[in-house]
Amino acid sequence: MNIKSPLIAAMMALTLLGTTGCAVQRGQESVGSYVDDSAITLAVKSRFVESKEVGAAAISVETLNGTVMLSGFAKSSAEKTAAEQLAWQVKGVKAVKNEIAIRP
């Protein structure tokens, strides 16, 4: 029994290491870019939650290579614009694609 636990842990670690490199092997994005993009996404979402103008639950945020994609629904054009402005304020954002639909 004592040998099985470390063996299973080692196999799981190797599996995890193999799967984390998939995006890099396919040439989609480097690990560093992925981490940066995740931080940007988190920062944008945090700004939405803190904002009284933007409904954070109705707007999705995705980031790839510094480009932020906003999608979902806003109650007004002012909310849509506010979401885009908040995204631009985050450090590391290179572009913002605002695909938010207005649904009153």
Contact map, one row per residue, 1 for C-alpha under 8 A:
11111000000000000000000000000000000000000000000000000000000000000000000000000000000000000000000000000000
11111100000000000000000000000000000000000000000000000000000000000000000000000000000000000000000000000000
11111110000000000000000000000000000000000000000000000000000000000000000000000000000000000000000000000000
11111111000000000000000000000000000000000000000000000000000000000000000000000000000000000000000000000000
11111111100000000000000000000000000000000000000000000000000000000000000000000000000000000000000000000000
01111111110000000000000000000000000000000000000000000000000000000000000000000000000000000000000000000000
00111111111000000000000000000000000000000000000000000000000000000000000000000000000000000000000000000000
00011111111100000000000000000000000000000000000000000000000000000000000000000000000000000000000000000000
00001111111110000000000000000000000000000000000000000000000000000000000000000000000000000000000000000000
00000111111111000000000000000000000000000000000000000000000000000000000000000000000000000000000000000000
00000011111111100000000000000000000000000000000000000000000000000000000000000000000000000000000000000000
00000001111111110000000000000000000000000000000000000000000000000000000000000000000000000000000000000000
00000000111111111000000000000000000000000000000000000000000000000000000000000000000000000000000000000000
00000000011111111100000000000000000000000000000000000000000000000000000000000000000000000000000000000000
00000000001111111110000000000000000000000000000000000000000000000000000000000000000000000000000000000000
00000000000111111111000000000000000000000000000000000000000000000000000000000000000000000000000000000000
00000000000011111111100000000000000000000000000000000000000000000000000000000000000000000000000000000000
00000000000001111111110000000000000000000000000000000000000000000000000000000000000000000000000000000000
00000000000000111111110000000000000000000000000000000000000000000000000000000000000000000000000000000000
00000000000000011111111000000000000000000000000000000000000000000000000000000000000000000000000000000000
00000000000000001111111110000010000000000000000000000000000000000000000000000000000000000000000000000000
00000000000000000111111111000000000000000000000000000000000000000000000000000000000000000000000000000000
00000000000000000001111111111110000000000000000000000000000000000000000000000000000000000000000000000000
00000000000000000000111111111110000000000000000000000000000000000000000000000000000000000000000000000000
00000000000000000000111111110000000000000000000000000000000000000000000000000000000000000000000000000000
00000000000000000000011111110000000000000000000000000000000000000000000000000000000000000000000000000000
00000000000000000000001111111100000000000000000000000000000000000000000000000000000000000000000000000000
00000000000000000000001111111100000000000000000000000000000000000000000000000000000000000000000000000000
00000000000000000000001100111110110000000000000000000000000000001000000000000000000000000000000000000000
00000000000000000000001100111111110000000000000000000000000000000000000000000000000000000000000000000000
00000000000000000000101100001111111000000000000000000000000000000000000000000000000000000000000000000000
00000000000000000000000000000111111100000000000000000000000000000000000000000000000000000000000000000000
00000000000000000000000000001111111110000000000000000000000000011000000000000000000000000000000000000000
00000000000000000000000000001111111111000000000000000000000000011000000000000000000000000000000000000000
00000000000000000000000000000011111111100000000000000000000000000000000000000000000000000000000000000000
00000000000000000000000000000001111111110000000000000000000000000100000000000000000000000001000000000000
00000000000000000000000000000000111111111000000000000000000000111100000000000000000000000000000000000000
00000000000000000000000000000000011111111100000000000000000000100000000000000000000000000000000000000000
00000000000000000000000000000000001111111110000000000000000000000000000000000000000000000000000000000000
00000000000000000000000000000000000111111111000000000000000000100100000000000000000000000111100000000000
00000000000000000000000000000000000011111111100000000000000011100001000000000000000000000000000000000000
00000000000000000000000000000000000001111111110000000000000000000000000000000000000000000000000000000000
00000000000000000000000000000000000000111111111000000000000000000000000000000000000000000100000000000000
00000000000000000000000000000000000000011111111100000000000010000000000000000000000001100100000000000000
00000000000000000000000000000000000000001111111110000001000010000000000000000000000000000000000000000000
00000000000000000000000000000000000000000111111111000000000000000000000000000000000000000000000000000000
00000000000000000000000000000000000000000011111111100000000000000000000000000000000001100000000000000000
00000000000000000000000000000000000000000001111111100111000000000000000000000000001001000000000000000000
00000000000000000000000000000000000000000000111111110111000000000000000000000000000000000000000000000000
00000000000000000000000000000000000000000000011111110000000000000000000000000000000000000000000000000000
00000000000000000000000000000000000000000000001111111100000000000000000000000000000000000000000000000000
00000000000000000000000000000000000000000000000011111110000000000000000000000000000000000000000000000000
00000000000000000000000000000000000000000000000000111110000000000000000000000010010000000000000000000000
00000000000000000000000000000000000000000000000110111111000000000000000001000011011000000000000000000000
00000000000000000000000000000000000000000000000110011111111000000000000001000010000000000000000000000000
00000000000000000000000000000000000000000000100110000111111100000000000000000000000000000000000000000000
00000000000000000000000000000000000000000000000000000011111100000000000000000000000000000000000000000000
00000000000000000000000000000000000000000000000000000011111100000000000111000000000000000000000000000000
00000000000000000000000000000000000000000000000000000011111110000000011111000000000000000000000000010000
00000000000000000000000000000000000000000000000000000001111111000000111100000000000000000000000000000000
00000000000000000000000000000000000000001001100000000000001111100001111000000000000000000000000000000000
00000000000000000000000000000000000000001000000000000000000111110001110000000000000000000000000000000000
00000000000000000000000000000000000011011000000000000000000011111111100000000000000000000000000000000000
00000000000000000000000000000000110010000000000000000000000001111111000000000000000000000000000000000000
00000000000000000000000000001000110010000000000000000000000000111110000000000000000000000000000000000000
00000000000000000000000000000000000110010000000000000000000000111111000000000000000000000001111000000000
00000000000000000000000000000000000000000000000000000000000000111111100000000000000000000000111110000000
00000000000000000000000000000000000000001000000000000000000011110111110000000000000000100000111110000000
00000000000000000000000000000000000000000000000000000000000111100011111000000000000000000000000111100000
00000000000000000000000000000000000000000000000000000000001111000001111100000000000100000000000111110000
00000000000000000000000000000000000000000000000000000000001110000000111110000000000000000000000001111000
00000000000000000000000000000000000000000000000000000000011100000000011111000000000000000000000000111000
00000000000000000000000000000000000000000000000000000000011000000000001111100000000000000000000000011110
00000000000000000000000000000000000000000000000000000110011000000000000111111011000000000000000000011111
00000000000000000000000000000000000000000000000000000000000000000000000011111011000000000000000000000111
00000000000000000000000000000000000000000000000000000000000000000000000001111111000000000000000000000111
00000000000000000000000000000000000000000000000000000000000000000000000001111111100000000000000000000100
00000000000000000000000000000000000000000000000000000000000000000000000000011111110000000000000000000000
00000000000000000000000000000000000000000000000000001110000000000000000001111111111000000000000000000000
00000000000000000000000000000000000000000000000000000100000000000000000001111111111100000000000001011100
00000000000000000000000000000000000000000000000000000000000000000000000000001111111110000000000000000000
00000000000000000000000000000000000000000000000000001100000000000000000000000111111111000000000000000000
00000000000000000000000000000000000000000000000100000100000000000000000000000011111111100000000000000000
00000000000000000000000000000000000000000000000000000000000000000000010000000001111111110000000101000000
00000000000000000000000000000000000000000000000000000000000000000000000000000000111111111000000000000000
00000000000000000000000000000000000000000001001100000000000000000000000000000000011111111100000000000000
00000000000000000000000000000000000000000001001000000000000000000001000000000000001111111100100100000000
00000000000000000000000000000000000000000000000000000000000000000000000000000000000111111110101100000000
00000000000000000000000000000000000000000000000000000000000000000000000000000000000011111110100000000000
00000000000000000000000000000000000000010011000000000000000000000000000000000000000001111111100000000000
00000000000000000000000000000000000000010000000000000000000000000000000000000000000000011111100000000000
00000000000000000000000000000000000100010000000000000000000000000100000000000000000000000111110000000000
00000000000000000000000000000000000000010000000000000000000000000111000000000000000000111111111100000000
00000000000000000000000000000000000000000000000000000000000000000111000000000000000000000001111100000000
00000000000000000000000000000000000000000000000000000000000000000111000000000000000000010000111110000000
00000000000000000000000000000000000000000000000000000000000000000011110000000000000100110000111111000000
00000000000000000000000000000000000000000000000000000000000000000011110000000000000000000000001111100000
00000000000000000000000000000000000000000000000000000000000000000000111000000001000100000000000111110000
00000000000000000000000000000000000000000000000000000000000000000000111100000000000000000000000011111000
00000000000000000000000000000000000000000000000000000000001000000000011111000001000000000000000001111100
00000000000000000000000000000000000000000000000000000000000000000000001111000001000000000000000000111110
00000000000000000000000000000000000000000000000000000000000000000000000011111001000000000000000000011111
00000000000000000000000000000000000000000000000000000000000000000000000011110000000000000000000000001111
00000000000000000000000000000000000000000000000000000000000000000000000001110000000000000000000000000111
